[in-house]
Amino acid sequence: MAIEKTLCAQKREGAGKGCAHQLRAQSLVPGVFYNGKGENIKVQVPALPLEKLYFEVGTSTVFNLEIDDNGTKTTYPCFFWDVQKHPYKKKFTHIDYYGVDLEKEVKVEVPLVFTGTAKGVKLGGMLETYREEVLISAKPLDMPHSITVDVTELDVNQSITIEKLQLPEGCKAVYDNNFSIVAVIEKSSDAAEGEGEAAEGEGEAAAAPAAK
């Protein structure tokens, strides 16, 4: 398997808030590349290709960061590490990239994707998810983009724990306690009454126009 995506960056010399503000005004996103050898290189990346790549790979898929240092280009396999965004605009303000050795395992938080309708939900239970992502150890090219969790067979008062999570070959979950990821629980009487009252309210609201 080969790395499919490449992000082109330029080495930058400036630092500080003023420099970062100037870069953002030019639709460039400041960042720093780090690796296990202690290297750290200040970089700048055009916003649009950065946003496109981040949408495609997220934080759990390795890609190549090609850094141009005055015409000398060096490529580093890496992950998005620390991603900072504007508080209300859909823009990146700063990115840290983590360089990796493709032959050494790394630990990355991988998103969970829940699929199916649980058997217990069909019988009146309620699905509760306790984790949106889990820590996975794998070589960079073996790291999954996401992990699918099929809840179809879950009955009331049953759960899927981290120990039972189905993982791709070459991956293992990192945990100390065998915690639950998702479960089907019985609905409380309060929740059931609330749904009943909501249904009655909807019925009354629907009948009101007909009474005119």
VENHU-V617606 format. One record per run of one state. SS is the DSSP state (alpha for helix, beta for strand, coil for the rest). FROM is the first residue (numbers start at 1). TO is the last residue. Records with the same first field share a line. If there is no record, write none. Layout:
SS = FROM-TO + FROM-TO
This chain:
coil = 1-5 + 12-16 + 26-27 + 36-39 + 58-62 + 70-71 + 86-91 + 100-104 + 116-118 + 123-125 + 130-132 + 143-145 + 151-157 + 165-171 + 174-179 + 186-188 + 211-212
beta = 6-11 + 28-35 + 40-46 + 63-69 + 72-85 + 92-99 + 105-115 + 126-129 + 133-139 + 146-150 + 158-161 + 172-173 + 180-185
alpha = 17-25 + 47-57 + 119-122 + 140-142 + 162-164 + 189-210
